[in-house]
């Protein structure tokens, strides 16, 4: 595994892994991780204009692709290393993978996680039997603590991406995809530290030299984009795709990404949210923000993928239930299937009932209502009624606003910033 491979002809240096390393990793992990299904997605194909095939890595035991690299690394430990144990730093999925398989192999595991890690990932990691240490706000700070524990306890560090064994393990995703659909034109892969995409690129380019490998980063964390293009885009901020929110690119992964990845697409938060929603409603599957990043890229730049046979790596599905619920509702609001409106009227008996009945006649479902007489911009004998409604679509919402205006209610739209300037 440590043998360096010859680089791509465009590069002047060797890569950390060769295609043979990925092939060997496939043999090592067989029987330890799930060979996840690669399925065609007619709904996502219609949405994007490409022929989409989805690799469901969210079906692994811990919900993400990280198990592949973790198993390949753990299986290579000698008896003394297994006795001493391992340490890893992670925002969640790598942590769960190392903890889960370390217990299977009988290896003590310590996992350092940023304090900002979603609770579901922290608790799942503990449930797999690992000692969890919460340290720092970022992966950089967690990594510093992991290195300290590595030195003090003579532990073996299982790096989430900058390790040849881990990179080769992740690359087995590409082998499985091309085994099943050999003529894929393009693979779309989320990028955090680069372990997944570097392993996939090495394996895929060896198997099918003409295949295009496209990386996807959250726009708030354009680490590889900056490194490759010499950019200085700011890095940091709250992102739904915390699994790829990495500020520092891998020393071993960067040369591979630079040489073998055709392009890096940056996706903003609304695109990621839309992709998570589409995975749930169209693909009927759970995707965390990082897991849906590939689809977000296809939605953000459809012309890049139109007409191509695209392999989409849904790399993880560990999303907090409350966060998923929020994303689903926010997408309904973007589509104007949920809308809030304000009506000002004279305070007469039955006014609230009449408004509610009219909304029912128009086919709206009332989700929330607020009835107030205390706003100072309302006459003393007046009342405001704030109503949040659910509708079929944007056109239905517009019809409701028009009908209320014709009824003399003069509704005003209420959005996240408050009252809008017009009714709709």
BELSULUR-V176857 format. One record per run of one state. SS is the DSSP state (@ for helix, = for strand, . for the rest). FROM is the first residue (numbers start at 1). TO is the last residue. If there is no record, write none. Layout:
ss:SS from:FROM to:TO
ss:SS from:FROM to:TO
This chain:
ss:. from:1 to:4
ss:= from:5 to:5
ss:. from:6 to:14
ss:= from:15 to:15
ss:. from:16 to:18
ss:@ from:19 to:29
ss:= from:30 to:30
ss:. from:31 to:32
ss:= from:33 to:33
ss:. from:34 to:37
ss:= from:38 to:40
ss:. from:41 to:41
ss:@ from:42 to:48
ss:. from:49 to:50
ss:= from:51 to:56
ss:@ from:57 to:59
ss:. from:60 to:63
ss:= from:64 to:64
ss:. from:65 to:66
ss:@ from:67 to:75
ss:. from:76 to:78
ss:@ from:79 to:84
ss:. from:85 to:85
ss:= from:86 to:89
ss:. from:90 to:92
ss:@ from:93 to:105
ss:. from:106 to:108
ss:= from:109 to:113
ss:. from:114 to:118
ss:@ from:119 to:127
ss:. from:128 to:130
ss:= from:131 to:134
ss:. from:135 to:138
ss:@ from:139 to:153
ss:. from:154 to:155
ss:= from:156 to:157
ss:. from:158 to:163
ss:@ from:164 to:180
ss:. from:181 to:185
ss:= from:186 to:190
ss:. from:191 to:194
ss:@ from:195 to:207
ss:. from:208 to:211
ss:= from:212 to:218
ss:@ from:219 to:221
ss:. from:222 to:222
ss:@ from:223 to:229
ss:. from:230 to:241
ss:@ from:242 to:244
ss:. from:245 to:250
ss:@ from:251 to:260
ss:. from:261 to:262
ss:= from:263 to:267
ss:. from:268 to:268
ss:@ from:269 to:281
ss:. from:282 to:292
ss:@ from:293 to:300
ss:. from:301 to:301
ss:@ from:302 to:305
ss:. from:306 to:308
ss:= from:309 to:314
ss:. from:315 to:315
ss:= from:316 to:316
ss:. from:317 to:320
ss:@ from:321 to:334
ss:. from:335 to:337
ss:= from:338 to:346
ss:. from:347 to:350
ss:@ from:351 to:361
ss:. from:362 to:364
ss:= from:365 to:372
ss:. from:373 to:381
ss:= from:382 to:390
ss:. from:391 to:393
ss:@ from:394 to:406
ss:. from:407 to:411
ss:= from:412 to:415
ss:. from:416 to:417
ss:= from:418 to:419
ss:. from:420 to:424
